[in-house]
Amino acid sequence: MSRPPPPVVSYAPERTVYVTGFSKNIATGLRVGVVISPPRYRPEIERAIRATTWNTPTLISSLICAWIEDGTVARFETQKRQDARQRQQVAREVLCGLPVVSHPDSYFVWLPLGEESRADRLANALMERRISVSTAEPFCVSATIPQALRIALGSVPFDSLRPALLSVRDAVEYEQYR
């Protein structure tokens, strides 16, 4: 985000526990995370970690610590945000006029569908074109599931994004006028 809100820790440092990982913001293969907490919570957190997880290899831990200290993590995050913004721009251009919901730094968009459209039917039609999208079902916590698609923008090479989104647009428009 260009102007993120202040972190929660700035309001309540004595009771804020910060948990993060590196598989989304750096590389999917880095299955390691960090927990930063006030000193009074550390013994319980350390016990929970020891009881529920395997140790991270020392080499990976050392690498991540060095990357945090030398600014590599910050550079990777900046590059990913720039890439996400470029992909969002392509999505805005291709899906212009459709009710897209997104954030400029995000690697996905939500596409709410009209009442006559069925997200599962659209997802299946797109899968036949080798384009994978998600319906709202896996992300919904209410009893009523909205007819919408979640379209990931970061999982395809940049050069393939525009043609894939054009196929999504074609499928959505076809579904609306069936």
C-alpha positions, 0 to 999 in steps of 0.5 A: 500500500502506498500509505498503509495505516499505522500498525496495531503495535503502535496503539497497543505494543504491550499486547500485540503479537505480530505473526508473518510469513515469507511465502506470499511476499517473497517466495512461495517456497519459503515456508518460514515465518516470524513471531514478534511479541512482548516479552511476557508472552514469549514463553507460552508462544515458544512452547506452542511453537515447539509443540506444533511445528518442526524446526526451520533449517538453520540455513533458511533462518540465517538467510531470512534474517540476513535478508531482513537486515540488509533490505532484501526483503523490503526490495522484494516487497517493493518489486512485488507491489510494482508488479501487482500494480502493473497487473491491476492496470491490465485488469482495469483496462481489460475488465473496464465496465464490469463491476470489478472490486480490487486494491491497486497493490493486490494480486487478485480481483473480485468480479461480482456477477449478475443475478442471472449468472452462475459462478460455478458454470463460468469457472467450469467454462473457463477451466475448459479454456485452461483458465483457473478462477475461483468462485466465492464459495471457498472464501464465504463465511455466510450461508448465502454465497454470492455469485462472484469470481476471484481472479488471481493475477499473479499466477500467470506470466505477465505476457499471458495476463491480458489474453487470459483476462480477455477470455474471462471477459468474453465468458462473463459477457456470454454468460450474461446474455445466454 
